[in-house]
Amino acid sequence: MKGESPEAKPMTSDDVLKHSTSDNIHPAFAYAARKFKALPSAPSRPEFGEAGAVASDNWNAVVEEYIADGHASDAQDIRVAAQVSADGGPRYRRCQSASCGNVEDAPGQYRVCGACKTTFYCSTACQTTAWKQGHKTACKHGATLQLLPSHETFMTVHKMMARMRYLGALSTASMLQEAWGNRS
């Protein structure tokens, strides 16, 4: 249905989620998003305070519900892949040194860059390496908080689909097929 009017049926989160697979959006993340009919707030620099804490507690409770329903064998892997913190980022942070990629065993374990307060490292060595490999520049220009990989994927695809809709290029169904490589 190429050329469909941009005023046609509005694109929803469900349009993306119903075509998700474990290759692009973790099933526990998709489960929570479907249950809430929304995504966790995108991370931002200011603390979300009480509202962020309540929202993340509610989201994480749904992830725990997913685990309790017996959807997977490793509960901790699911928590790492789908739970969020009060600031909207991952509850379990990934080391952001390009040469590392470790993930926290417990929330709050990693050190944060003292300048930008948005980038996390598992060790002083990783922080030093990242600083030399470009974080110094990113830090000065407003480094962004990390997202869960599923959240990142969802937002990227959603933006692409919204742009295509705006341009009137494709119907929602066609965009989803294009975005996910004809997976259904």
C-alpha positions as CSV (number, residue, x, y, z in Angstrom):
1,M,0.0,0.0,0.0
2,K,2.7,2.5,-1.0
3,G,1.6,6.1,-1.1
4,E,-1.0,5.6,1.7
5,S,-1.9,8.9,3.3
6,P,0.0,9.9,6.5
7,E,-3.4,10.6,8.1
8,A,-4.3,6.8,7.9
9,K,-4.4,4.7,11.0
10,P,-1.9,6.1,13.6
11,M,1.1,4.0,14.4
12,T,1.1,2.6,17.9
13,S,3.6,0.8,20.2
14,D,1.6,-2.4,19.6
15,D,2.4,-2.0,15.8
16,V,6.0,-2.5,16.6
17,L,5.7,-4.9,19.5
18,K,3.4,-7.4,17.8
19,H,6.2,-7.9,15.2
20,S,9.0,-8.2,17.8
21,T,11.2,-11.2,18.1
22,S,13.9,-12.1,20.6
23,D,16.3,-10.9,18.0
24,N,15.3,-7.3,18.3
25,I,13.2,-6.8,21.5
26,H,13.6,-9.0,24.6
27,P,10.4,-10.9,25.3
28,A,10.2,-9.7,28.9
29,F,10.6,-6.1,27.7
30,A,7.8,-6.6,25.1
31,Y,5.6,-8.3,27.8
32,A,6.0,-5.3,30.1
33,A,5.4,-2.8,27.3
34,R,2.2,-4.6,26.2
35,K,1.0,-4.7,29.8
36,F,1.6,-1.0,30.3
37,K,0.7,-0.1,26.7
38,A,3.8,2.2,26.9
39,L,7.6,2.1,27.2
40,P,9.6,3.3,30.2
41,S,10.5,6.9,30.0
42,A,13.6,7.6,28.0
43,P,16.5,8.4,30.2
44,S,17.4,12.0,30.8
45,R,19.9,13.9,32.9
46,P,17.6,15.3,35.7
47,E,16.6,12.8,38.3
48,F,13.0,11.6,37.9
49,G,12.5,11.6,41.7
50,E,9.5,9.9,43.2
51,A,7.6,9.6,39.9
52,G,10.6,7.8,38.3
53,A,10.9,5.5,41.3
54,V,7.2,4.5,41.2
55,A,7.2,4.0,37.4
56,S,10.4,1.8,37.5
57,D,9.0,-0.2,40.5
58,N,5.8,-0.9,38.6
59,W,7.7,-1.8,35.4
60,N,10.1,-4.1,37.2
61,A,7.2,-5.8,39.1
62,V,5.7,-6.7,35.7
63,V,9.1,-8.1,34.6
64,E,9.1,-10.2,37.9
65,E,5.6,-11.4,37.0
66,Y,7.0,-12.5,33.6
67,I,9.7,-14.4,35.4
68,A,7.3,-16.0,37.8
69,D,5.1,-17.1,34.9
70,G,8.0,-19.4,34.0
71,H,8.9,-17.8,30.7
72,A,12.6,-18.5,31.0
73,S,15.2,-20.4,32.9
74,D,17.6,-17.6,34.0
75,A,15.7,-14.9,36.0
76,Q,18.8,-12.7,36.4
77,D,19.4,-12.6,32.6
78,I,15.8,-11.4,32.2
79,R,16.2,-8.8,34.9
80,V,19.4,-7.5,33.2
81,A,17.6,-7.4,29.8
82,A,14.3,-5.8,30.9
83,Q,14.4,-4.0,34.2
84,V,14.7,-0.2,34.4
85,S,16.0,2.3,37.0
86,A,14.3,5.4,38.3
87,D,16.0,7.5,35.6
88,G,14.6,5.4,32.8
89,G,17.9,3.7,32.0
90,P,18.8,0.1,32.6
91,R,18.6,-1.1,36.2
92,Y,21.7,-3.2,35.6
93,R,24.2,-0.9,33.8
94,R,26.6,-2.0,31.1
95,C,30.2,-0.9,31.2
96,Q,30.5,1.7,28.5
97,S,34.1,1.2,27.7
98,A,34.2,0.1,24.0
99,S,36.6,-2.7,24.8
100,C,34.5,-4.1,27.8
101,G,30.7,-4.6,27.9
102,N,30.5,-6.1,31.4
103,V,27.2,-5.8,33.2
104,E,26.6,-5.1,36.9
105,D,25.8,-8.0,39.1
106,A,23.9,-5.7,41.4
107,P,22.3,-2.2,40.6
108,G,24.5,0.7,41.6
109,Q,27.8,-1.3,41.5
110,Y,29.5,0.6,38.7
111,R,31.2,3.9,38.9
112,V,29.7,6.9,37.0
113,C,31.8,9.5,35.2
114,G,32.1,12.4,37.6
115,A,31.8,15.0,34.9
116,C,28.8,14.0,32.8
117,K,27.1,11.7,35.4
118,T,25.7,9.7,32.5
119,T,28.3,7.1,31.6
120,F,29.1,4.0,33.6
121,Y,32.3,1.9,34.0
122,C,33.1,-1.3,35.8
123,S,36.6,-0.2,36.7
124,T,39.1,2.7,36.8
125,A,41.0,1.0,33.9
126,C,37.9,1.0,31.7
127,Q,37.1,4.6,32.6
128,T,40.7,5.7,31.7
129,T,40.6,3.7,28.5
130,A,37.2,5.2,27.5
131,W,38.4,8.7,28.3
132,K,41.4,8.3,26.0
133,Q,39.2,6.8,23.2
134,G,36.8,9.6,23.0
135,H,34.6,9.9,26.1
136,K,36.4,13.2,27.0
137,T,34.9,14.8,23.9
138,A,31.5,13.2,24.3
139,C,31.4,14.2,27.9
140,K,31.9,17.8,27.0
141,H,29.2,17.8,24.4
142,G,26.5,16.1,26.6
143,A,26.9,12.3,26.7
144,T,23.5,10.5,26.8
145,L,22.4,8.0,29.3
146,Q,22.4,4.4,28.1
147,L,19.2,2.5,27.3
148,L,18.3,-1.1,27.5
149,P,19.1,-2.7,24.1
150,S,15.4,-3.5,23.6
151,H,14.4,0.1,24.4
152,E,17.1,1.4,22.0
153,T,15.9,-0.9,19.2
154,F,12.2,0.0,19.8
155,M,13.0,3.8,19.7
156,T,15.2,3.5,16.6
157,V,12.6,1.5,14.7
158,H,9.7,3.7,16.0
159,K,11.5,6.8,14.8
160,M,12.2,5.3,11.4
161,M,8.6,4.2,11.0
162,A,7.2,7.5,12.1
163,R,9.4,9.3,9.5
164,M,8.3,6.9,6.8
165,R,4.6,7.5,7.8
166,Y,5.2,11.3,7.8
167,L,6.6,11.1,4.3
168,G,3.6,8.9,3.3
169,A,5.9,6.3,2.0
170,L,4.4,3.1,3.4
171,S,1.4,1.7,5.3
172,T,2.1,0.6,8.9
173,A,2.1,-3.1,7.9
174,S,4.5,-2.4,5.1
175,M,6.8,-0.5,7.3
176,L,6.9,-3.3,9.9
177,Q,7.7,-5.8,7.3
178,E,10.5,-3.6,6.0
179,A,11.8,-2.9,9.5
180,W,11.8,-6.5,10.7
181,G,12.9,-8.1,7.4
182,N,9.5,-9.6,6.7
183,R,9.4,-11.5,10.0
184,S,5.9,-12.1,11.5
